[in-house]
Structures are given as structure tokens and as C-alpha cells.
Amino acid sequence: MKKTAKASRPVARVSLKDSVLIFKQIRNKNLKKAKTFLNELIEHKKSLDGRYYPTASKEILSLLKEAESNAESLGLDTERLFIKRAAANKAFTFILPKSRYTHRGRRAKMCHLEVEVEER
């Protein structure tokens, strides 16, 4: 029986660098510990190199919750879930339209996020 569940966000509006940094911290950790770590980042209780990365943390936290619900629907034990694979890949780039104050546009930060959890 397959003991893994996946969740992905094909086009997330978060920075690739921030996502990679957060994924390095939570890879191979218990799902519950990873979720508390991300909540502490969002609430500014913990920091990574003096920064909190709230936007990327919120997006990754929602992705982990999605993976947990997928695992639950497959019949896996949610208490024994670990993050097996967490990857962030570069997405396409486009220029956000120019505003009244800036005469040229701004590049949008986008990436593909994938998480795979397994029961151990």
C-alpha cells in the first residue's frame, strides 16, 4: 500500500529564494513540528537569519494543510506523517503592469511548490 500523499501549488506568488530556504528547514521533519515552526515564523516568534518570511510561510503552511488532508483521505495516520519531499521550482515570469508612480513595471515573484508527506 502506498504510504505517501502529495500537494502542489503550480503558480504561487512567493519568492523562490524564500521558499527554498524554508523548505530546507522543514524537510524530513514531522508534519506537526513543521506546522508549528511556520506558525512561529508568521507570528514573529522565530526567525531565519533575522528574517520572518511571512508571505512564503503562509503559502507553505496552507500547502502542508492540504497535503495533510490528502493523506487523511487516503487513510494515513496524520500523527505519523513526515515531510519526505519539499521542492520549489522556478515558474514563468511576467511583468506586473506599471502604476501611476513607477513608469516601468515590476517583475512578479512566482514559483511552483510541491510537498510530499509519508507515513513512518
N, C-alpha and C positions, 0 to 999 in steps of 0.2 A: 504494500500500500504506500502511496506517495505521501510523504510527511512534510511537504512544503506548500507554501501559499505565496502568491505574488501580488504586488500592487504597483502600478506605474502612473506617472503623470507625464504625458507626452510633451506638453509645452507648458512649463511652469515659468512664471515671471519672477524668477530669482536668479541671483548671480551664480555662475558656475563655480567660481573660486570658493565662495562661501559654502555652497552645498558640498563640495569635495572635502573641505575642512571639517564640516560637521559629520559627514559620513565616516571619515577616518576615526573620529572619536567614538561613534556608536557601533561600528562594525564588530561582529562576533560577541555582542553584549546581549544580556537578557532584555526582552522587549519592554518589560516593566521599568527596568533601570534606565533604558534609553529614553522612554517617555518622560520619566521624572527629570532626567538631565535636560531634555529640551524645554520642559516647563520652567525649570530654573533659569535657563538662558532667556526665555521670554520675559520672565519676571525680574530679570537683572539680579538674580541671587548668585549666579555663577558666571564666569566669563571665560572665553578662549582668547588668550593673548591680549587681554584687556578689552575685548570687544564682545558684544552680545548676539549679533546677527538675528534680530527678531523676525524679519521677513522670511528668511530661509528656514528658521526654526519652526515657524508656524506652518509653513508648507510641508516640511518633512514630518512634523507631528501629525498632520492630517493624513499624510500618506501612510504612516505607521498604523494609525487607527483603521484605515481602510484595509491594510494587509491583515490586521488582527481580526476584523470582521469576516474577511475572506477565509481565513484559517478556521474561524468558528463555524462558518457554513460548510466547510469541508469535514468537520467533525474532529478537529485537532484540539488538544488541551491548551488553552490560552496561557496557563500558568507556566508551561514548559517551553515557550517559544523563544527562540534566539534569532538574531538577525544574521542570516547566512550571507547574503549578498546585498550590498548597497552601492549603487552606481549613479553617477551624474555625468551626462554626456552633453556636448555642445549641440544646441539647436540652431535653426536658421536665424539669421539676424535681419532686422529691418529697422528703419529709421522712424522714430516717433515724429509726428508732424511738428513743424515749427510753431512756436507760440508767438504771442504778441511782443514778448520781451526778448526772446532769443531768435535771431534771424536764421539760424540753421537748426536742423532737427537734432535729436539725441538718439543714440543707439540704444535699443531696448536690450535689457539683460534677460536672456532666456536660456533654459536648458531642459533636457529630458531627465526625469528622476525615476529610478527603479529600485524597488525593495523586494527582497525575497526572504521570508522567515521560515524556519524549520523547527520541528518539534524534537527536542533532545531529551 
